[in-house]
């Protein structure tokens, strides 16, 4: 019978046997899968697990600092690499969604490869791949937990891709991954985290991207997510986020006419991201959240709520 406890026990002993004294490198994303994979490996090989957490400058507000702190608190040997400037420079003037993804994937590989080279004699690359990633490994979007591998077809293989691969969660579904994490005592704030795309806010800023737009969207997103949490709605939503639209609209403030940005809020119910329904959030919640966004976030004068289901509307707008 499968239980999280027996899975942990068996996997840790298998990993010990498989890895011995070898060094392993793993890219943490802040998400559930890579975090649970890291804790399992840490149990097996301790300090021989080298975790790398890259800030691409496209994470949620304060996410880099708070998640890094959380990882350190769990005893992981983790190195934070703030490469925001490199990513944002590479994205300057890029508005096509697939070109954004490619640029982000390319920079990620460069940064990760540089970091992996600093680990002397590293033998393995660990990934938080789960079973659904294995069965649809090359989906059009890269899938909800796209791993580093799916981005890599840009010329020759970087050195870290030549490492041996270890994927301790390869046979598990998402809910099993969460149960494994819980049985190892991991925090609900990590295990219950909504899925978040690898390219981050870049694909929620429609059209071209600037640092100022990233900042505006981080503020809007933070109000939305904080309110979902304080209204106890966060856990009943599968994924939520805000989208910065490439349109300005007219508004009034006092006696002044304004011409400012419009944002869309999206919250969906889903089991695997392949299909999704928009969530019927309470009107009072939407009312309060909209007011708070417009009052707090300078440059935004209009908020809309996305009531489209997938298919045909994808979860992300790009
Ligand atoms: P869509 O927009 O295709 O999204 O309905 C389905 C799920 O996949 C996530 N997503 C991505 N994840 N890289 C990722 O790691 C991507 O390029 C990407 N595009 C979409 C999306 O957030 C949702 O969970």
Boltz pocket constraint, residues with backbone or C-beta under 6 A from the ligand:
constraints:
  - pocket:
      binder: B
      contacts: [[A, 101], [A, 141], [A, 142], [A, 143], [A, 144], [A, 145], [A, 146], [A, 195], [A, 196], [A, 197], [A, 198], [A, 199], [A, 239], [A, 272], [A, 273], [A, 274], [A, 310], [A, 313], [A, 314], [A, 315], [A, 316], [A, 317], [A, 318]]
      max_distance: 6.0
